Amino acid sequence: MKLKYELEILDMGDSFTAVPVGEGAENYHGVLRMNGSSREIIELLQEDKSVEQIVDALSAKYDENTREEIAAMVASVVDKLRAEGFIAE
């Protein structure tokens, strides 16, 4: 799975903002506000990782959450990105 547009992620202190750059800036007029987990998912999507690879990476990093909880979070973020037109199908 891959993002359609490159996103620059800005640290806003207690949250993060993703801003489309390049072609994305021409096609999407807005920003995405997110938490740290969403930021990590977007960064992995920018590396063209599958949902399964993202869940694997986050599961290995965060043992306080179950794999099912992480999979649900990843699915939620991917669904939101898809609804905004950021996922290359």
C-alpha positions in Angstrom: 0.0 0.0 0.0 1.3 3.4 -0.9 0.4 7.0 -0.3 -0.6 8.9 -3.4 1.1 12.1 -2.3 4.2 12.8 -0.3 3.5 14.3 3.1 5.7 16.4 5.3 5.0 15.8 8.9 5.3 18.7 11.3 5.7 18.3 15.1 3.2 20.7 16.7 4.2 19.8 20.3 1.3 17.5 21.5 0.2 16.5 18.0 1.4 16.3 14.5 0.3 17.9 11.2 0.8 16.3 7.8 1.1 18.7 4.9 1.0 17.5 1.3 4.0 18.6 -0.7 4.7 18.6 -4.4 1.8 17.3 -6.6 -0.2 16.6 -3.4 -0.1 20.3 -2.5 -1.7 21.1 -5.9 -4.4 18.5 -5.5 -5.2 18.6 -1.8 -5.9 21.9 0.0 -5.7 21.2 3.7 -3.7 19.5 6.4 -4.1 16.3 8.4 -3.9 16.5 12.1 -2.8 13.4 13.9 -1.4 11.8 17.0 1.9 10.0 17.3 0.5 6.6 16.3 -1.0 8.0 13.1 2.3 9.7 12.3 4.1 6.4 12.5 1.6 4.7 10.3 1.9 7.5 7.7 5.7 7.2 7.8 5.5 3.5 7.1 3.0 4.1 4.3 5.5 6.5 2.7 7.9 3.5 2.6 5.3 1.6 0.7 4.6 -1.0 3.4 1.5 -3.2 3.5 -1.0 -3.1 6.3 0.4 -6.4 7.6 3.9 -5.0 7.6 2.8 -1.9 9.5 0.9 -4.0 12.1 4.0 -6.2 12.4 6.3 -3.2 12.9 4.0 -1.5 15.5 3.4 -4.8 17.3 7.1 -5.3 17.7 7.5 -1.8 19.1 4.5 -1.5 21.4 3.9 -4.5 23.6 1.3 -2.7 25.7 -1.2 -3.1 22.9 -2.5 -6.4 21.5 -2.0 -7.1 17.8 -5.8 -6.9 17.3 -5.8 -3.4 18.9 -2.9 -2.3 16.6 -4.6 -3.8 13.5 -7.8 -1.9 14.3 -5.9 1.4 14.8 -4.0 0.9 11.5 -7.3 0.1 9.7 -8.9 3.2 11.1 -6.0 5.5 9.9 -5.9 3.8 6.5 -9.6 4.2 6.1 -9.4 7.9 6.9 -6.5 8.4 4.5 -8.5 6.5 1.8 -11.5 8.7 2.4 -9.3 11.8 2.0 -7.9 10.5 -1.3 -4.4 9.8 0.0 -4.1 6.1 -0.7 -3.0 5.0 -4.2 -5.3 2.2 -5.2 
